[in-house]
Amino acid sequence: MNNKHVYMGKISYINASPVYYGLDHGLLPHWLAMVSDVPSVLNRKIITGQIEVSPISAAFYAMHHRELLLLPDLSISCHGRVLSVILASNYAIDDLEGKKVMFTRESASAASFMKMIFNQRKVSPVYEIGSVNNCRMVSESVDAALVIGDAALRQPWDQVFEYTIDLGQLWFEMTQLPFVFAVWVVRRSFAQKYPFLAKDIHQLLLKSKKQGYQHMDEVVEAGKTKLNLERSIIKEYFDLLYCDLDDKKIKAMQMFFNSLLDQGILKEKTDIRFFKA
């Protein structure tokens, strides 16, 4: 019987709901505690050792790949449109030179991707970090904003800004590949010290995800209730999301990391490594 208490991160947006369905409905063992927060906070907590296993921004994994191992077959990805990662802008991307672009504090992958796009297009906006939750307040202070998660779904960004550019779609048009926004990781030091425990947690997550996909109607209904949106919007959103990590997504992720390296956003080549029980 395991007597070690383990803390595991949980994304507070609805996008991770399918993965946590089983754990939210009886699978969670007494020794495993879930810590719910936005990606940027989970990123920080896994590096400081406050949590041992967590979903984190894919770009953050690349920045800390020496300290972390990927858990197989778990991600938050899309093939084209994603709906919940958008650049809301009053200008086309190429016309944002010198304009104010606000980034939320909540994500690393989307922010890194957006900076990569600007770098590639030789566009230099003025970046600001702030709260990107109220579309009308944001529109009064900046020319464009990168919006992620529930706020992107909940607010009428397309009614307030001239353009709403879906980053999943933009990446697909550039590469014809999926985009991986988040991955699940375990701290290397934890996996080395407690390999069987890490394996148990990984198996729990996979079992929980399987139950989630068996109960997608309930997952959609819970998302509808949380965000107070039409069921059809939530259904479409989950239809566009993928929570696996197949070879094509790994290839796409490596391409993303290589691009970030080329642009100087990453300092070294990412060695993609998976946890093996």
Phi and psi in degrees as GROMACS dihedral restraints (atoms count N, CA, C in turn):
[ dihedral_restraints ]
;  ai    aj    ak    al  type     phi  dphi    fc
    3     4     5     6     1   -78.0    20    10
    4     5     6     7     1   129.5    20    10
    6     7     8     9     1  -115.8    20    10
    7     8     9    10     1    11.7    20    10
    9    10    11    12     1   -90.7    20    10
   10    11    12    13     1   135.8    20    10
   12    13    14    15     1   -91.6    20    10
   13    14    15    16     1   125.7    20    10
   15    16    17    18     1  -117.8    20    10
   16    17    18    19     1   139.0    20    10
   18    19    20    21     1  -105.6    20    10
   19    20    21    22     1   131.1    20    10
   21    22    23    24     1  -126.7    20    10
   22    23    24    25     1   134.7    20    10
   24    25    26    27     1   -74.9    20    10
   25    26    27    28     1   155.6    20    10
   27    28    29    30     1  -145.4    20    10
   28    29    30    31     1   124.1    20    10
   30    31    32    33     1   -66.5    20    10
   31    32    33    34     1   133.0    20    10
   33    34    35    36     1   -81.6    20    10
   34    35    36    37     1    -6.6    20    10
   36    37    38    39     1   -79.4    20    10
   37    38    39    40     1   165.0    20    10
   39    40    41    42     1   -73.9    20    10
   40    41    42    43     1   -14.0    20    10
   42    43    44    45     1   -62.3    20    10
   43    44    45    46     1   -25.4    20    10
   45    46    47    48     1   -93.5    20    10
   46    47    48    49     1     2.4    20    10
   48    49    50    51     1   -53.8    20    10
   49    50    51    52     1   -42.8    20    10
   51    52    53    54     1   -59.6    20    10
   52    53    54    55     1   -37.0    20    10
   54    55    56    57     1   -69.3    20    10
   55    56    57    58     1   -33.2    20    10
   57    58    59    60     1   -96.7    20    10
   58    59    60    61     1     1.8    20    10
   60    61    62    63     1   -54.7    20    10
   61    62    63    64     1   -52.0    20    10
   63    64    65    66     1   -62.7    20    10
   64    65    66    67     1   -42.1    20    10
   66    67    68    69     1   -65.2    20    10
   67    68    69    70     1   -32.1    20    10
   69    70    71    72     1   -77.4    20    10
   70    71    72    73     1   -12.5    20    10
   72    73    74    75     1  -125.5    20    10
   73    74    75    76     1    48.5    20    10
   75    76    77    78     1   106.2    20    10
   76    77    78    79     1   -13.0    20    10
   78    79    80    81     1   -80.6    20    10
   79    80    81    82     1   -18.7    20    10
   81    82    83    84     1   -67.1    20    10
   82    83    84    85     1   116.6    20    10
   84    85    86    87     1   -75.5    20    10
   85    86    87    88     1   161.4    20    10
   87    88    89    90     1   -64.4    20    10
   88    89    90    91     1   -24.3    20    10
   90    91    92    93     1   -88.3    20    10
   91    92    93    94     1    -4.2    20    10
   93    94    95    96     1  -112.9    20    10
   94    95    96    97     1   122.3    20    10
   96    97    98    99     1  -113.0    20    10
   97    98    99   100     1   134.6    20    10
   99   100   101   102     1   -97.3    20    10
  100   101   102   103     1   136.7    20    10
  102   103   104   105     1  -115.8    20    10
  103   104   105   106     1   110.2    20    10
  105   106   107   108     1   -95.0    20    10
  106   107   108   109     1   129.4    20    10
  108   109   110   111     1  -166.4    20    10
  109   110   111   112     1   177.3    20    10
  111   112   113   114     1   -75.5    20    10
  112   113   114   115     1   158.9    20    10
  114   115   116   117     1   -53.3    20    10
  115   116   117   118     1   -43.1    20    10
  117   118   119   120     1   -63.1    20    10
  118   119   120   121     1   -34.6    20    10
  120   121   122   123     1   -72.1    20    10
  121   122   123   124     1   -41.2    20    10
  123   124   125   126     1   -63.4    20    10
  124   125   126   127     1   -38.8    20    10
  126   127   128   129     1   -53.6    20    10
  127   128   129   130     1   -50.1    20    10
  129   130   131   132     1   -65.8    20    10
  130   131   132   133     1   -41.8    20    10
  132   133   134   135     1   -68.2    20    10
  133   134   135   136     1   -30.2    20    10
  135   136   137   138     1   -76.0    20    10
  136   137   138   139     1   -29.6    20    10
  138   139   140   141     1   -75.5    20    10
  139   140   141   142     1   -34.5    20    10
  141   142   143   144     1   -82.1    20    10
  142   143   144   145     1    -6.5    20    10
  144   145   146   147     1    83.8    20    10
  145   146   147   148     1    12.2    20    10
  147   148   149   150     1   -73.6    20    10
  148   149   150   151     1   -24.8    20    10
  150   151   152   153     1  -131.8    20    10
  151   152   153   154     1   153.9    20    10
  153   154   155   156     1  -103.8    20    10
  154   155   156   157     1   -30.0    20    10
  156   157   158   159     1  -133.6    20    10
  157   158   159   160     1   140.3    20    10
  159   160   161   162     1  -169.4    20    10
  160   161   162   163     1   154.4    20    10
  162   163   164   165     1   -75.9    20    10
  163   164   165   166     1   137.9    20    10
  165   166   167   168     1  -140.0    20    10
  166   167   168   169     1   166.5    20    10
  168   169   170   171     1   -61.6    20    10
  169   170   171   172     1   136.8    20    10
  171   172   173   174     1   -58.3    20    10
  172   173   174   175     1   -41.1    20    10
  174   175   176   177     1   -64.2    20    10
  175   176   177   178     1   -32.6    20    10
  177   178   179   180     1   -69.3    20    10
  178   179   180   181     1   -36.0    20    10
  180   181   182   183     1   -58.1    20    10
  181   182   183   184     1   -45.1    20    10
  183   184   185   186     1   -61.1    20    10
  184   185   186   187     1   -37.3    20    10
  186   187   188   189     1   -69.5    20    10
  187   188   189   190     1   -23.7    20    10
  189   190   191   192     1  -129.4    20    10
  190   191   192   193     1    32.6    20    10
  192   193   194   195     1   -63.3    20    10
  193   194   195   196     1   -22.8    20    10
  195   196   197   198     1   -71.5    20    10
  196   197   198   199     1   -24.2    20    10
  198   199   200   201     1  -100.2    20    10
  199   200   201   202     1    -8.2    20    10
  201   202   203   204     1  -129.0    20    10
  202   203   204   205     1   154.3    20    10
  204   205   206   207     1  -124.2    20    10
  205   206   207   208     1   139.1    20    10
  207   208   209   210     1   -74.6    20    10
  208   209   210   211     1   142.9    20    10
  210   211   212   213     1   -92.3    20    10
  211   212   213   214     1   125.7    20    10
  213   214   215   216     1   -59.5    20    10
  214   215   216   217     1   148.2    20    10
  216   217   218   219     1    63.9    20    10
  217   218   219   220     1    27.2    20    10
  219   220   221   222     1  -135.6    20    10
  220   221   222   223     1   126.9    20    10
  222   223   224   225     1  -165.2    20    10
  223   224   225   226     1   173.4    20    10
  225   226   227   228     1  -121.1    20    10
  226   227   228   229     1   111.0    20    10
  228   229   230   231     1  -136.3    20    10
  229   230   231   232     1   171.2    20    10
  231   232   233   234     1  -146.3    20    10
  232   233   234   235     1   159.8    20    10
  234   235   236   237     1  -116.2    20    10
  235   236   237   238     1    84.7    20    10
  237   238   239   240     1    97.7    20    10
  238   239   240   241     1  -138.4    20    10
  240   241   242   243     1   -55.4    20    10
  241   242   243   244     1   146.5    20    10
  243   244   245   246     1  -129.5    20    10
  244   245   246   247     1   -20.9    20    10
  246   247   248   249     1    74.1    20    10
  247   248   249   250     1   -31.9    20    10
  249   250   251   252     1  -105.1    20    10
  250   251   252   253     1    10.4    20    10
  252   253   254   255     1  -135.8    20    10
  253   254   255   256     1    99.6    20    10
  255   256   257   258     1  -132.6    20    10
  256   257   258   259     1   151.0    20    10
  258   259   260   261     1  -101.4    20    10
  259   260   261   262     1   110.8    20    10
  261   262   263   264     1   -92.4    20    10
  262   263   264   265     1   121.1    20    10
  264   265   266   267     1  -144.2    20    10
  265   266   267   268     1   149.1    20    10
  267   268   269   270     1   -91.9    20    10
  268   269   270   271     1     1.6    20    10
  270   271   272   273     1  -136.9    20    10
  271   272   273   274     1   155.5    20    10
  273   274   275   276     1   -64.0    20    10
  274   275   276   277     1   156.0    20    10
  276   277   278   279     1   -52.8    20    10
  277   278   279   280     1   -44.7    20    10
  279   280   281   282     1   -69.5    20    10
  280   281   282   283     1   -12.9    20    10
  282   283   284   285     1  -100.9    20    10
  283   284   285   286     1    11.9    20    10
  285   286   287   288     1   -92.7    20    10
  286   287   288   289     1    11.0    20    10
  288   289   290   291     1   -55.2    20    10
  289   290   291   292     1   123.8    20    10
  291   292   293   294     1    73.9    20    10
  292   293   294   295     1    -2.1    20    10
  294   295   296   297     1   -87.9    20    10
  295   296   297   298     1   159.1    20    10
  297   298   299   300     1   -82.1    20    10
  298   299   300   301     1   123.0    20    10
  300   301   302   303     1  -120.7    20    10
  301   302   303   304     1   122.1    20    10
  303   304   305   306     1   -96.8    20    10
  304   305   306   307     1   135.0    20    10
  306   307   308   309     1  -110.8    20    10
  307   308   309   310     1   139.8    20    10
  309   310   311   312     1   -71.1    20    10
  310   311   312   313     1   153.2    20    10
  312   313   314   315     1   -77.3    20    10
  313   314   315   316     1    -5.1    20    10
  315   316   317   318     1   -85.7    20    10
  316   317   318   319     1   -11.2    20    10
  318   319   320   321     1  -136.2    20    10
  319   320   321   322     1   153.1    20    10
  321   322   323   324     1  -109.5    20    10
  322   323   324   325     1   -42.3    20    10
  324   325   326   327     1   -63.3    20    10
  325   326   327   328     1   -49.7    20    10
  327   328   329   330     1   -64.2    20    10
  328   329   330   331     1   -40.9    20    10
  330   331   332   333     1   -64.9    20    10
  331   332   333   334     1   -43.2    20    10
  333   334   335   336     1   -63.9    20    10
  334   335   336   337     1   -41.2    20    10
  336   337   338   339     1   -63.2    20    10
  337   338   339   340     1   -44.7    20    10
  339   340   341   342     1   -64.4    20    10
  340   341   342   343     1   -41.8    20    10
  342   343   344   345     1   -63.8    20    10
  343   344   345   346     1   -37.3    20    10
  345   346   347   348     1   -61.6    20    10
  346   347   348   349     1   -44.0    20    10
  348   349   350   351     1   -60.9    20    10
  349   350   351   352     1   -47.5    20    10
  351   352   353   354     1   -60.8    20    10
  352   353   354   355     1   -43.4    20    10
  354   355   356   357     1   -60.3    20    10
  355   356   357   358     1   -45.8    20    10
  357   358   359   360     1   -61.9    20    10
  358   359   360   361     1   -34.8    20    10
  360   361   362   363     1   -91.7    20    10
  361   362   363   364     1     4.6    20    10
  363   364   365   366     1    57.3    20    10
  364   365   366   367     1    40.4    20    10
  366   367   368   369     1  -109.9    20    10
  367   368   369   370     1   130.6    20    10
  369   370   371   372     1  -120.9    20    10
  370   371   372   373     1    88.9    20    10
  372   373   374   375     1   -76.3    20    10
  373   374   375   376     1   173.5    20    10
  375   376   377   378     1   -98.3    20    10
  376   377   378   379     1   114.9    20    10
  378   379   380   381     1   -84.8    20    10
  379   380   381   382     1   138.5    20    10
  381   382   383   384     1  -128.6    20    10
  382   383   384   385     1   147.5    20    10
  384   385   386   387     1  -107.8    20    10
  385   386   387   388     1   132.6    20    10
  387   388   389   390     1  -169.2    20    10
  388   389   390   391     1  -173.6    20    10
  390   391   392   393     1   -82.6    20    10
  391   392   393   394     1   123.7    20    10
  393   394   395   396     1  -117.3    20    10
  394   395   396   397     1    63.8    20    10
  396   397   398   399     1  -116.3    20    10
  397   398   399   400     1   -25.2    20    10
  399   400   401   402     1  -116.1    20    10
  400   401   402   403     1   110.4    20    10
  402   403   404   405     1   -62.5    20    10
  403   404   405   406     1   -36.4    20    10
  405   406   407   408     1   -72.1    20    10
  406   407   408   409     1   -40.6    20    10
  408   409   410   411     1   -65.4    20    10
  409   410   411   412     1   -41.2    20    10
  411   412   413   414     1   -63.0    20    10
  412   413   414   415     1   -42.0    20    10
  414   415   416   417     1   -65.5    20    10
  415   416   417   418     1   -23.1    20    10
  417   418   419   420     1   -78.7    20    10
  418   419   420   421     1   -18.7    20    10
  420   421   422   423     1  -113.4    20    10
  421   422   423   424     1   -20.8    20    10
  423   424   425   426     1  -137.3    20    10
  424   425   426   427     1   167.8    20    10
  426   427   428   429     1   -88.2    20    10
  427   428   429   430     1   -23.4    20    10
  429   430   431   432     1  -156.7    20    10
  430   431   432   433     1   157.7    20    10
  432   433   434   435     1  -146.4    20    10
  433   434   435   436     1   139.0    20    10
  435   436   437   438     1   -90.1    20    10
  436   437   438   439     1   119.7    20    10
  438   439   440   441     1  -119.1    20    10
  439   440   441   442     1   134.1    20    10
  441   442   443   444     1  -131.3    20    10
  442   443   444   445     1   163.5    20    10
  444   445   446   447     1    70.3    20    10
  445   446   447   448     1  -150.3    20    10
  447   448   449   450     1   -60.8    20    10
  448   449   450   451     1   -33.8    20    10
  450   451   452   453     1   -62.2    20    10
  451   452   453   454     1   -33.1    20    10
  453   454   455   456     1   -67.7    20    10
  454   455   456   457     1   -34.1    20    10
  456   457   458   459     1   -80.7    20    10
  457   458   459   460     1   -35.6    20    10
  459   460   461   462     1   -80.9    20    10
  460   461   462   463     1   -30.8    20    10
  462   463   464   465     1  -102.6    20    10
  463   464   465   466     1   148.7    20    10
  465   466   467   468     1   -82.9    20    10
  466   467   468   469     1    64.7    20    10
  468   469   470   471     1   -57.9    20    10
  469   470   471   472     1   -35.9    20    10
  471   472   473   474     1   -69.4    20    10
  472   473   474   475     1   -16.9    20    10
  474   475   476   477     1   -89.0    20    10
  475   476   477   478     1   -17.7    20    10
  477   478   479   480     1  -103.2    20    10
  478   479   480   481     1   -32.3    20    10
  480   481   482   483     1  -110.8    20    10
  481   482   483   484     1   153.7    20    10
  483   484   485   486     1   -66.0    20    10
  484   485   486   487     1   -40.7    20    10
  486   487   488   489     1  -123.7    20    10
  487   488   489   490     1   141.3    20    10
  489   490   491   492     1  -126.7    20    10
  490   491   492   493     1   109.3    20    10
  492   493   494   495     1  -101.6    20    10
  493   494   495   496     1   117.9    20    10
  495   496   497   498     1   -80.7    20    10
  496   497   498   499     1   118.5    20    10
  498   499   500   501     1   -69.2    20    10
  499   500   501   502     1   -30.5    20    10
  501   502   503   504     1   -62.8    20    10
  502   503   504   505     1   -43.2    20    10
  504   505   506   507     1   -67.5    20    10
  505   506   507   508     1   -40.7    20    10
  507   508   509   510     1   -61.3    20    10
  508   509   510   511     1   -44.5    20    10
  510   511   512   513     1   -63.4    20    10
  511   512   513   514     1   -42.5    20    10
  513   514   515   516     1   -63.1    20    10
  514   515   516   517     1   -40.4    20    10
  516   517   518   519     1   -65.0    20    10
  517   518   519   520     1   -31.5    20    10
  519   520   521   522     1   -78.0    20    10
  520   521   522   523     1   -34.9    20    10
  522   523   524   525     1  -124.6    20    10
  523   524   525   526     1   -17.5    20    10
  525   526   527   528     1    61.4    20    10
  526   527   528   529     1    24.2    20    10
  528   529   530   531     1  -122.3    20    10
  529   530   531   532     1   161.3    20    10
  531   532   533   534     1   -67.9    20    10
  532   533   534   535     1   167.3    20    10
  534   535   536   537     1  -121.8    20    10
  535   536   537   538     1   134.4    20    10
  537   538   539   540     1  -104.4    20    10
  538   539   540   541     1   112.2    20    10
  540   541   542   543     1   -86.5    20    10
  541   542   543   544     1   -41.5    20    10
  543   544   545   546     1  -136.7    20    10
  544   545   546   547     1   150.8    20    10
  546   547   548   549     1  -133.0    20    10
  547   548   549   550     1   160.1    20    10
  549   550   551   552     1   -99.7    20    10
  550   551   552   553     1   134.5    20    10
  552   553   554   555     1  -133.5    20    10
  553   554   555   556     1   161.9    20    10
  555   556   557   558     1  -126.5    20    10
  556   557   558   559     1   142.5    20    10
  558   559   560   561     1   -62.4    20    10
  559   560   561   562     1   132.4    20    10
  561   562   563   564     1   -56.8    20    10
  562   563   564   565     1   -42.8    20    10
  564   565   566   567     1   -62.2    20    10
  565   566   567   568     1   -37.6    20    10
  567   568   569   570     1   -68.7    20    10
  568   569   570   571     1   -45.1    20    10
  570   571   572   573     1   -63.3    20    10
  571   572   573   574     1   -34.8    20    10
  573   574   575   576     1   -73.0    20    10
  574   575   576   577     1   -37.0    20    10
  576   577   578   579     1   -80.5    20    10
  577   578   579   580     1   -36.8    20    10
  579   580   581   582     1  -129.2    20    10
  580   581   582   583     1    62.9    20    10
  582   583   584   585     1   -60.3    20    10
  583   584   585   586     1   -36.7    20    10
  585   586   587   588     1   -71.7    20    10
  586   587   588   589     1   -33.8    20    10
  588   589   590   591     1   -68.1    20    10
  589   590   591   592     1   -43.3    20    10
  591   592   593   594     1   -60.5    20    10
  592   593   594   595     1   -40.7    20    10
  594   595   596   597     1   -63.7    20    10
  595   596   597   598     1   -43.0    20    10
  597   598   599   600     1   -60.0    20    10
  598   599   600   601     1   -42.6    20    10
  600   601   602   603     1   -66.6    20    10
  601   602   603   604     1   -42.3    20    10
  603   604   605   606     1   -60.6    20    10
  604   605   606   607     1   -44.7    20    10
  606   607   608   609     1   -63.5    20    10
  607   608   609   610     1   -38.4    20    10
  609   610   611   612     1   -61.2    20    10
  610   611   612   613     1   -43.3    20    10
  612   613   614   615     1   -63.9    20    10
  613   614   615   616     1   -42.4    20    10
  615   616   617   618     1   -65.2    20    10
  616   617   618   619     1   -41.4    20    10
  618   619   620   621     1   -65.6    20    10
  619   620   621   622     1   -41.2    20    10
  621   622   623   624     1   -62.4    20    10
  622   623   624   625     1   -43.2    20    10
  624   625   626   627     1   -63.7    20    10
  625   626   627   628     1   -42.5    20    10
  627   628   629   630     1   -58.5    20    10
  628   629   630   631     1   -44.4    20    10
  630   631   632   633     1   -64.0    20    10
  631   632   633   634     1   -36.5    20    10
  633   634   635   636     1   -59.8    20    10
  634   635   636   637     1   -44.5    20    10
  636   637   638   639     1   -72.7    20    10
  637   638   639   640     1   -21.9    20    10
  639   640   641   642     1   -77.9    20    10
  640   641   642   643     1   -16.8    20    10
  642   643   644   645     1  -126.3    20    10
  643   644   645   646     1    42.5    20    10
  645   646   647   648     1   -62.5    20    10
  646   647   648   649     1   -30.1    20    10
  648   649   650   651     1   -59.3    20    10
  649   650   651   652     1   -40.8    20    10
  651   652   653   654     1   -69.9    20    10
  652   653   654   655     1   -38.5    20    10
  654   655   656   657     1   -61.7    20    10
  655   656   657   658     1   -45.1    20    10
  657   658   659   660     1   -63.1    20    10
  658   659   660   661     1   -44.3    20    10
  660   661   662   663     1   -61.6    20    10
  661   662   663   664     1   -42.4    20    10
  663   664   665   666     1   -64.4    20    10
  664   665   666   667     1   -39.4    20    10
  666   667   668   669     1   -65.0    20    10
  667   668   669   670     1   -40.9    20    10
  669   670   671   672     1   -60.2    20    10
  670   671   672   673     1   -45.1    20    10
  672   673   674   675     1   -65.5    20    10
  673   674   675   676     1   -43.5    20    10
  675   676   677   678     1   -64.9    20    10
  676   677   678   679     1   -43.9    20    10
  678   679   680   681     1   -95.1    20    10
  679   680   681   682     1    -9.1    20    10
  681   682   683   684     1    56.5    20    10
  682   683   684   685     1    48.7    20    10
  684   685   686   687     1  -120.1    20    10
  685   686   687   688     1   167.4    20    10
  687   688   689   690     1   -60.1    20    10
  688   689   690   691     1   142.1    20    10
  690   691   692   693     1   -59.2    20    10
  691   692   693   694     1   -36.4    20    10
  693   694   695   696     1   -63.0    20    10
  694   695   696   697     1   -34.0    20    10
  696   697   698   699     1   -68.6    20    10
  697   698   699   700     1   -45.2    20    10
  699   700   701   702     1   -65.7    20    10
  700   701   702   703     1   -39.4    20    10
  702   703   704   705     1   -62.4    20    10
  703   704   705   706     1   -46.3    20    10
  705   706   707   708     1   -61.6    20    10
  706   707   708   709     1   -41.0    20    10
  708   709   710   711     1   -58.9    20    10
  709   710   711   712     1   -49.9    20    10
  711   712   713   714     1   -69.6    20    10
  712   713   714   715     1   -26.8    20    10
  714   715   716   717     1   -65.6    20    10
  715   716   717   718     1   -27.5    20    10
  717   718   719   720     1   -88.3    20    10
  718   719   720   721     1   -14.3    20    10
  720   721   722   723     1   -93.2    20    10
  721   722   723   724     1   145.0    20    10
  723   724   725   726     1  -126.2    20    10
  724   725   726   727     1   140.5    20    10
  726   727   728   729     1  -117.0    20    10
  727   728   729   730     1    16.4    20    10
  729   730   731   732     1   -99.9    20    10
  730   731   732   733     1  -179.1    20    10
  732   733   734   735     1  -144.8    20    10
  733   734   735   736     1    77.1    20    10
  735   736   737   738     1   -85.6    20    10
  736   737   738   739     1  -179.3    20    10
  738   739   740   741     1   -59.8    20    10
  739   740   741   742     1   -37.2    20    10
  741   742   743   744     1   -66.4    20    10
  742   743   744   745     1   -38.6    20    10
  744   745   746   747     1   -71.0    20    10
  745   746   747   748     1   -36.6    20    10
  747   748   749   750     1   -65.0    20    10
  748   749   750   751     1   -41.6    20    10
  750   751   752   753     1   -61.5    20    10
  751   752   753   754     1   -44.1    20    10
  753   754   755   756     1   -63.7    20    10
  754   755   756   757     1   -39.7    20    10
  756   757   758   759     1   -64.7    20    10
  757   758   759   760     1   -42.4    20    10
  759   760   761   762     1   -63.9    20    10
  760   761   762   763     1   -38.8    20    10
  762   763   764   765     1   -63.3    20    10
  763   764   765   766     1   -42.1    20    10
  765   766   767   768     1   -61.0    20    10
  766   767   768   769     1   -47.6    20    10
  768   769   770   771     1   -63.5    20    10
  769   770   771   772     1   -39.9    20    10
  771   772   773   774     1   -63.9    20    10
  772   773   774   775     1   -38.7    20    10
  774   775   776   777     1   -65.5    20    10
  775   776   777   778     1   -41.4    20    10
  777   778   779   780     1   -63.5    20    10
  778   779   780   781     1   -36.1    20    10
  780   781   782   783     1   -66.0    20    10
  781   782   783   784     1   -45.1    20    10
  783   784   785   786     1   -59.2    20    10
  784   785   786   787     1   -35.2    20    10
  786   787   788   789     1   -86.1    20    10
  787   788   789   790     1    -2.7    20    10
  789   790   791   792     1    81.1    20    10
  790   791   792   793     1     7.2    20    10
  792   793   794   795     1   -76.7    20    10
  793   794   795   796     1   -34.0    20    10
  795   796   797   798     1  -103.1    20    10
  796   797   798   799     1   148.6    20    10
  798   799   800   801     1   -93.7    20    10
  799   800   801   802     1   -19.9    20    10
  801   802   803   804     1  -148.0    20    10
  802   803   804   805     1   160.5    20    10
  804   805   806   807     1   -64.6    20    10
  805   806   807   808     1   138.2    20    10
  807   808   809   810     1   -85.7    20    10
  808   809   810   811     1   125.3    20    10
  810   811   812   813     1   -96.0    20    10
  811   812   813   814     1    99.4    20    10
  813   814   815   816     1   -69.4    20    10
  814   815   816   817     1   117.0    20    10
  816   817   818   819     1  -129.5    20    10
  817   818   819   820     1   134.8    20    10
  819   820   821   822     1  -103.5    20    10
  820   821   822   823     1   149.4    20    10
  822   823   824   825     1   -68.7    20    10
  823   824   825   826     1   130.0    20    10
  825   826   827   828     1  -123.2    20    10
  826   827   828   829     1   122.2    20    10
